[in-house]
Amino acid sequence: MKQISDLTTNVLFETEKGYSYQCDVTNSIIINFADTFSTYKIQDFLIFQRKVNSVNILDMLYDLSDQSDAQLIETTKRNFSHKLNICEIVQLRELLNGTKFTLSLHSMLCDILTTPHLI
């Protein structure tokens, strides 16, 4: 028999450093990255994902100053605020991009399955 948590959450994507799931009760995406939980409405999640993807990793790699070793990544609503090194940024990108892919795939499948087809 399913537990109540199984009925209200659906794992979307998982990596070695974290996972994401969708909560059907709050209609939000929950990200667990490096043992830190943050909750987002879908629009806020997409903004956060774009922000993390906009970090220029190559500039960080080629910049030899100490300031470029890590970058502060935070969201507008302060759900997530951490200074991450290059590897952590890449790992967070993987988690967020995988989550977005899963959401997009689910949306496309729902559209296809609910659209009446002419034979």
N, C-alpha and C positions, 0 to 999 in steps of 0.2 A: 504494500500500500504506500502511496506517495505521501511524503511529509508536506506540511504547509509551505516550507521554504521551496520545495520542488515545484509547487503549483504557482508560485509568484515570481520565480526567477528563472532565467534561461541563459546559460553560458553562451557567450557569443564567440569569444576567441581566447586562446591561452598560449602563453609562451613560458620560457623558463623563469622569466623575471616578473610575471604577473598574469592577470586574466581580466576579462571584462564580462559583465553580464547585464541583462536587461531585467529591470524590475517591472512587472506588469501592474503592480499596485500603485506605484508612484509614477509610472510611465517615464522612467529615466534610465540612463546608462550609468553603471557603476564600474569604475576602473580601480583595480588593485594593482599598483605598481610599486615594487620595492616595499611591500608591507604597508603602503599608504592607500587608504580608500578615498576616492573622490566621486561625487555624484553630479551628473549633468543632465539637463534636458537635452533633447536631440540637437537643437540649434547651438547650444553652448558647447556640446561635444564637437560639432563640426568646426566651430571657431577655434577651439583648443587644438584639434587635429591639424588644421591649417597653420596655426601658429608654430607648432612643433616642427612641421614640415618646412617652414620658412627659415629655420635656423640653418645658416650656411656652414656646413660641416667642413668643407674644404678650406674656408677662411680660418676656421679654428685650428685645423691641422697645420697650415702653413705659417700661422702666426706663432712666433716663438716666445712671446711675452707670457708672463704668469697669468695675466687677466684672461687670456684666451683658453686656459685649461678647462674652465667650466663656465656655464652660462646659467643665469637665473631664468627658470621657466615658470611662469605663473599664469593663471587665468584671471579674467576680469572680475569674477565673483569670489576670488581667493579660495576656490575649491582645491587648488593645487599650487604650491609655491615651494620649489626646490631648486637648489643650485646643482645642476647635473653636469657630469663630465661628458666627453664625446661618446664614449661607449654607452652610457646611460641614455643619452639622447637618441642614439640609434635604436636601442632596445625599446624605448618608449614609442618611437616612430613605428616600429614593427607592431607593437601592441595596438596602437591607435589605427594604423592603416588596415590591419587585419580585422579589427572591429568594424571599421567603416565598410570594408569589403563584404563582411557577413551581413551587415544591415542592408546594403545595396542589393546583394543577391537575394535576400529574403523578400525585399520589396518587389524585385522583378518577378520572382516566382509567384508571389501573391497576385500581381497584376495579370500574369499569364493564366493562372488557374481560375481567376474570377472573371476574365474577359470571355464573353460568349464567342465561340468560333463557328464560322459558317463552313459547312461541309459541301 
